[in-house]
Amino acid sequence: MKITDILLKKKYIEFKYSYGISSASFTGEHFLVLKLVSEDGQFGLSDSVTSIPYGYEDVGTMIYIIQNYLFPAIEGMDSFDLEAIETKMSQATPGHPMAKATINIALHDLNAKILGLPVYQLLGGKYYESVVTVGSVGISNTERMIQEAHDFIQNGCKTVKMKIGTNPQTDLERVREVRRAIGADIAFRIDANQGCNLTEYLPVFRKMEAYNLEFLEQPLPIWDLDGYQKLCAALDTPVLIDEGVYTAHDLITLIKLEAVDAVNIKVLKTGLTGGKQIAAIAEAAGLPCLVGSMFETGIGTAASVHFALSTRNVTHTSECGFPVVLKEDVIEGDIYSELPESYAWDVPQGIGLGVHLKSNVDMDLVSVKEQQVENDSYR
């Protein structure tokens, strides 16, 4: 089915509560909502989000790149020619993986709808019966962080993720206190979002290992490949890479350097096709994967769940549930706005991604063919 248009919109959504990482604290974020349209009027949905300060794309740059480079390169192409579309987008502009990922996810939604299938059937079929998710504790004050972790466990959560990366001794204290609050039987992983340096933190990480950490995620800046190599050699705790892997090429580099122990795949960074490539390479290298969250709406959560359900090497508890933090979602029914009691998402129902835009969101979408999409208000 030929691609004829892309409609999109930048939308700011407030959070129910602040959520902190090592480099910033968020009370809301700018999201991108995208609809890719075929010649017969069928469409696929996707979303994205500003990744600054931990990444390098924001909604404004994505809109500009999609309008001026990616859509012109793929207009008129058959939506099922995914390899050719990926090639055309790569030829149109290097980089911009998140902008390209929105198109890739929307194409999967469109193609699945055309075939009358759920997206996971296009990704290899159902491998798991559900997708278990974590409880995620952002950086705030120590007392609140302990309480949030405790509340997750009381509500049935089996894996807690906690953000660190602001101060070595404070981080060590929080790891100790949160482990004490959740007990020894709960899986516990920490994520620094590149907020640490090897010199200060290596002795601290060694002390943290006493608290039985499942993963140490992206502790150093992504450019510090030598640091990751040393860290992987020095610690028993597996080093999980997130921001450092956008593409298969990124992962190959880390594997060659022995600078990665596990991979956090985020489909808003990789797309569904790229995510599958990364999962396959990781599996061949003996590295486990999980599916992560980066402030997506219910559209991105649905895409993440479909991906996780269909990917054998997603062997650890994933992180698919950010819409629970949003004051409002963009999809009808708010089906991902409350975590299930089991902390596990069931197999999505319906065709495609199984989600539908709220009418007020749908009405606000603007075609990339219209000049007003270049207005500075989008940036």
N, C-alpha and C positions, 0 to 999 in steps of 0.2 A: 504494500500500500504506500503510495507516494506521500512524502512529507510536504505539507503545504504552508504551515505557519507554526509559530511559537508565540504563545501569549504568556506574559509574566507580570509579576508585581512584587515590589519590596514592601514588607509589612513588619512593623515593630510590634513585638508582643512582650508584655510585662510578665515577670515571674511572680509566683506566689510568695516567694521568700528569696533573699539574696543567696547567691551561690558563688563561692570563692575558689580560685585556683592560685597558683604561685605568683602569677603575673597580674592578676586583676580580680575584682569582685563584681559580679553582674547582678543587676536587678531587672534586666530585660535584654532583648537582643533583636537585631534586624534579621529577618528571614526572607528567603526568596521562594515564591510559589510559582511553579511553571507548568504550563499545559502545552504539549506538543500535539499538533493536529494533522490528521491525514486527509487525503483528497475526498473521502466519503463522509467526513465530519467526525469520525471516531478520534479519540484522543487518549494520550497517556499523561500521567501526572508525576511530578517530582518536586523536591524542595531542596533548599540548601540554607546556609547560614554564614554570617561573617565569621571568619576563622581568626582574625587578628585579635589578640596579640600573639597567640601561640602558632598561628599559620600566617599565610601571606595573601589570601584572597578575601575580599569582602563582597557584599551583595552588589555594590556599585560596579566593581570591576567585572564581576560575572555577567551582569546585564550588558555592559559595554562589549565584552568579548563575544557573548552569544549573539547579540544583534549584528555586530559589524564583521565578525569573522566566522563563527561556527555555523550559524543558520545559513548564511550565503553559501557556505561550502557544501551543505547537505540538502538544501532545498531541492525537491524533486526526486530525491533518492528513495529507493524502496526501504521501508522501515525494517524489513527482515535482513537487509544486507549489513549486519552489524560490523563485520570485519572491515568492509569497505568504508562504512561511516566513520569508524575509529581512525582509519588511515586518512580520510579526508580532513578530519578535525586536527589530526597531528600535523598534516601538511599546511593547514590554514594558520596555525600558530603553535609554537612550542609552549610547554608549561600549561598553566591554568587547568589543573586536573579536576578541581571541583566544578568549574563551569562545564567541562566535558562530562563529568559524572551525572549532572542533572539531565543531560540529554540521553545518556545511556540508560538511566533508570526509567525515564519517561518512555523510551522506546520499548523497554521490556513490558511496561504496563500496557502500552498500546497493542503490542503484538499478542500479548496474552488475551486481551479483550477480543481481538480479531478472531483468535482461535477458540475462544470460549473456555479458557483455562486459567487457573491461578498462576501467578508468576513463578512460584517455586517449581512448577512442572517444566518450565523452560530452563530452569537452572540445574536440572538433574533429577528432579523429583523429590519426594519427601524422604528424608533420611531419619529425621527425629520427629517425635510426636508432639513436642512442645519446645519452647525456648525459655529456659530459666534465666532470670535476670538478677542483678545485684541490687543492693541498697547503697547509694552513693552519698558520701559525706563530704561536702565542700569545706573549704577553709573558712572558719569564723573564729569564735573564741573557744577555748578548750572545753569549757562546760557544755556549750551547745553541741559541739562535735561529739562528745561522749554521749549526750542525751539522744542525739539523732541516731547514732549507731545502736544504742540500746533499744530504741523504739523500733528500728528495723527488725531486730532479732525477735522482739516481743510480737511482732506482726507476722512472723513466719519466714523471714529472710534467712538464707543459709550462707550467703557470701556478702561481705561488706568491703567496699572500696573507700579509701580515704585519701583526700588530697593533702600533699605536703609540699615543702620547697621554699619556705620563707625564712627559717632559722634552724640550724642543725639541732641545737639543744631543745628548742621548743618542739620540733618535729619528733625527736626521740621520746620526749615526755608524752606527747599525744599518742604515739604508737603504743607505748606502754599502757597508758590509761584506757585507750579504746580496746585493746586486747583484753584487759582486765574486765571491762564492762560487757564484752560480748562472749567471753568464755573461750575455752581452748578448742572447742569442737567446730567453731565457725570459721570458714575460709576467710582470710583477711589479706587484702592486697592494697598497696599504696601507689600513688601516682603523683609525680612532681611536676609534670608538664614542663620539663626542661629547666626547672628552677634551681638545680643544684650544681656544684662544681666538685670535681674529683678530689681535690686536695682537702677541702673542708669536710666533705661528706663521706668519704670512704670509711674512716674509722667509725662514723655514726651508723652507716649502713651495716657494718659488721656487728655492732651492738644491737641493731634492730632485728638481726637474724634470730636472736634469742626468742623473739615473739612469733616465730613460725609463720613467716610471710609467704603467701602463695605466689605473688609477683611483686617486683619493683619495676614500676612503669616509667619509661621515658625520663629518667632522672637528670640527664645532662643535655645541654644544647645539641640539636641534631647534627651540627657540624663537627662535634667532638668524637669522631670515629675512633681515634686512638684511646680516648677515655672509655668508650663503651667496650672496646677490646679488653682493656685492663680490668674493667668492672666485671665483665662476664667471667674472666679468669679468677678473680679474687673472691667472688661470692658464691655461696651455695644457692641462694635465692635466685630464681630465674629472672633475667632482665627482659621485660616486655617492651617492645617497641611499637609506638603509635605514630606520633608526628614524623618520625623518621622514615616511614614507609607510605608513600603515595602510589608508587608504581612497582611493577615486578623488578625493574632495574634497581630501585632502591634496595629491595630485599636481597637481590643477588650480591650487591656490594657488601652488605652487612654480613651475609653468610660467609663470603670469602674471607672476611676479616675476623670471623668468629666473634662478632660484636652484637649478637642477638641470640636470645634463648626462646622467645615466643613472640607472636605477632598479634596486635590488636587491629583488626580490619574494620575500617569505617567506610561504609559504602558511599557516604556523601563525599569522601575523598577519592575513592577508587572507582566508583561506578560498580555495577554488578558484574560486568565482564572482567574488569581489572581485579575486582575482589576475588573472583574465581581463580584467576591466574596466580595471584599471591597465595591463596590457600593451597593450590596444587604444588607450588614451589616449596612452600613451608613444609608440606607433608613429605615431599621427597627428601627434604633435608632433615626430617625428624623433629621439626619445630611445631608445637601445638599452636592453635589459634583460638581467638574469641572474637565476637562482634561487638564493637564499641559504639558509643553515643557521642555526638558532638552538637548538642543543642538543636536537635531536629524536631519538626512537628510530627503529627501523626502519619504524614505521608512517608517521611524518612524512617520512622519506626516500623511501619508496615514493610518497607523495602528491606530493612535490616532483619526483620523476623523471617521473611521469605528466604533471604540469603542464608541465615543461620540454619533454618529447617532443612535446607537442601545441601549443606556442605559438611561432608564427613569429618573434615579436620577441624571443625569448630567443636573442640573437645572440652572447653572450660566454660564456666558460667559467663554469659554475655551481659551486655550493658544496654539493653533496649527498653528505655522507659522514660526518656526525658519529658514527654508531654505532661507527665504528672506534675512537673514544676511550672508549667505555663498557666497563666490565668485564663487563657482561651486557646483553643486549637482551631485549625483551619478546616478540619474534616467533620462531616456530619456524624452525629452520635457520640462524639468524643470517646471513641472506643479504646483509646490508649491513654486516657487522662487519669485513670485510676489503676494502680497495680492490682492484679488478681491476688486473692488470698494465698495462693500457692507460689507466688512470685514467678509464675511461668505462663507465658503467652501460648494459647492453644493455636492450632493450625488455622490460619486466616480463612474466612468464608468468602465465597463469591469469586468472580473472575478478576483477572488483573491483580493489582495490589489489594483489592477488596476495600478501597476507601473512596469516598466521594466528597468533593469540595462543598462547604457551606455556600449557599446561594450568594450571600453578600461578598464573600471572597471571590467567587467565580466572576461576578459582575464587574469587579475592579481590575481584572486582568487586562493587560494592554498588549496588542500585537507588536512584535518587533518591527513590523513593516511601517508602523506609524511613527512619525517624527517625534511625538511627545515623549517617547521612551527615552530620548536623549536628554530630557530635562534634568537639571542638576538635582532636583528633588529626589531622584532615584539613587543618588550617591551618598 
